[in-house]
């Protein structure tokens, strides 16, 4: 089986609602024979991904806004044009800092998160009430959430 070319226009695809952020996959593992996936991710001020880890590499490139990244306990402020690679099993988190909504493009290799984010979109509807569902969703998709102040 070979990978087919993809051309996706800005208006194409569906946005998923994930913890107050919007995520749109540009390609999924279904498109790349499991090798990688890529997505757009909005990052409103004060929102983002809680500390977590997973057994695949994940890289982020900041398209706009200012985003705080925590990577293995170190804090970094990234701006437009900045890049970060979170290797497999690295504890990482991020949140928006700027009044302007941040926008990231994320790459994963091998890709794993499409079903994870789809399940969050489908089941975590009311915050903070539905947050209790997150650990079980993560476990099903090899994502481990890390409580602040605890070791992985």
C-alpha positions in Angstrom: 0.0 0.0 0.0 1.3 3.4 -0.9 0.5 6.8 0.6 -1.7 9.0 -1.6 -1.1 12.7 -2.1 -3.3 15.0 0.1 -4.3 18.6 -0.7 -6.3 20.1 2.0 -7.8 23.6 1.6 -8.2 25.9 4.6 -11.9 25.3 4.7 -11.6 21.5 4.5 -11.8 19.2 7.5 -13.6 19.2 10.8 -12.5 21.0 13.9 -12.7 19.0 17.1 -13.3 20.6 20.5 -10.7 19.5 22.9 -10.7 21.1 26.4 -11.6 24.5 24.9 -9.1 24.3 22.1 -9.9 23.5 18.5 -8.0 20.8 16.7 -8.1 19.9 13.0 -6.1 17.0 11.6 -4.4 17.7 8.3 -3.5 14.0 8.0 -4.0 11.0 10.2 -2.4 7.7 10.5 -5.0 6.4 8.1 -3.4 8.7 5.4 0.2 7.8 6.2 0.1 4.1 7.0 0.6 4.9 10.7 3.9 6.7 10.2 2.8 10.2 11.3 0.0 12.6 11.7 -0.2 16.4 11.6 -2.8 18.8 13.0 -3.6 22.4 13.6 -4.3 23.4 17.2 -5.7 26.6 18.5 -4.5 27.8 21.9 -6.7 30.4 23.6 -5.2 32.4 26.5 -5.0 30.3 29.6 -6.0 27.0 27.9 -3.8 24.2 26.7 -2.7 20.6 27.2 -2.2 19.5 30.9 1.1 17.7 31.7 1.2 14.4 30.0 3.4 11.9 28.3 3.1 9.2 25.6 5.4 6.8 23.8 5.7 8.8 20.5 7.5 11.9 19.4 5.5 15.1 19.1 6.7 18.4 17.6 5.1 21.8 17.6 5.7 24.9 15.4 4.1 28.1 16.6 2.2 29.8 13.7 0.9 32.7 15.8 0.5 33.9 19.4 2.6 33.2 22.5 2.6 29.8 24.1 4.1 28.5 27.3 5.6 25.0 26.9 6.7 22.9 29.8 9.1 20.2 28.7 10.5 17.8 31.4 9.9 20.4 34.0 11.6 23.3 32.2 9.4 26.3 31.2 9.8 27.9 27.7 7.9 30.8 26.1 7.5 30.2 22.4 6.4 32.8 19.8 5.7 32.8 16.1 8.3 30.8 14.2 9.5 28.9 17.3 9.7 25.0 17.4 9.8 22.4 20.1 10.2 18.6 20.0 8.9 16.6 22.8 10.5 13.1 22.4 8.7 10.0 23.3 7.9 9.7 27.0 8.9 13.3 27.7 6.5 15.0 30.1 5.1 18.1 28.4 2.3 20.6 28.6 1.4 23.9 27.0 -1.0 26.9 27.4 -1.7 30.1 25.6 -0.2 33.3 27.0 -1.2 35.9 24.5 -4.5 37.8 24.1 -4.4 36.7 20.5 -5.3 33.1 20.2 -2.3 30.9 19.5 -2.1 28.6 16.6 0.2 25.6 16.4 0.9 23.0 13.8 1.8 19.7 15.5 3.4 16.6 14.1 3.5 13.1 15.7 5.6 10.1 14.7 4.4 7.5 14.7 0.9 9.1 14.7 -1.4 8.0 17.5 -3.7 10.8 18.7 -6.6 11.0 16.1 -8.8 8.5 18.0 -7.8 10.0 21.3 -8.8 13.6 20.4 -12.0 12.3 18.7 -13.0 10.5 21.9 -12.4 13.6 23.9 -14.4 15.6 21.4 -17.3 13.1 21.7 -17.3 12.6 25.5 -15.8 15.6 27.3 -18.5 18.1 26.8 -18.9 20.0 30.1 -15.9 21.5 31.9 -14.8 20.9 34.6 -17.4 18.2 35.3 -16.3 15.8 32.5 -12.5 16.1 33.3 -12.8 13.0 35.4 -13.2 11.1 32.2 -9.7 12.1 30.9 -7.5 9.5 32.7 -9.5 6.6 31.3 -9.5 8.1 27.8 -5.8 8.6 28.1 -5.2 5.1 29.2 -7.1 3.7 26.2 -4.8 5.7 23.9 -1.4 5.4 25.7 -1.5 8.9 27.1 -0.6 9.3 30.8 -1.6 12.5 32.5 0.8 13.7 35.2 -0.3 15.4 38.3 1.7 18.6 39.0 4.5 17.9 41.6 4.6 14.1 40.9 7.2 12.1 39.0 6.3 10.2 35.9 
